[in-house]
Amino acid sequence: MSCSSVMKLPEFYRILHVSPGVKWEEIKKSYRALTPKFHPDHHPDIEGSESRFMEVSSAFKALEFHYQTSGIQK
């Protein structure tokens, strides 16, 4: 079972440090700011960076799908 199938939308917003219902551009901006902080290639010595990176990526993909399928302006 994937991370996105267990979590709910509010959790995805929280992971990306944005408020529910923000514009898509804000979600992208936050994603782009967070990924370098946790990318395992950039921080191989920090324990948990890979799992945090995957969590941020999964949240972004889930919100992207939500925005595309719900008719929210992207």
C-alpha positions, 0 to 999 in steps of 0.5 A: 500500500502506498503512502498516498493511499493511506494519507488524506489531503490535509496531511499532504498540505502539511508535509509541503508546508502549505494551506489547503486550497492554495494555488498550484503555484504555491504548492510547486514553490514549496515542493521545489524548496523542500526537495533539495533539503532532503534529496538523498544524493545531496545529504547521504549522511543525514539519517532519514533524508531519503524517507523524508524526500519520498514523503515530500515527493508523494505528497506533491504527486498526490496533490498534483493528481487532486488538482488535475482531477478535481477541476481546481485551477492548476 
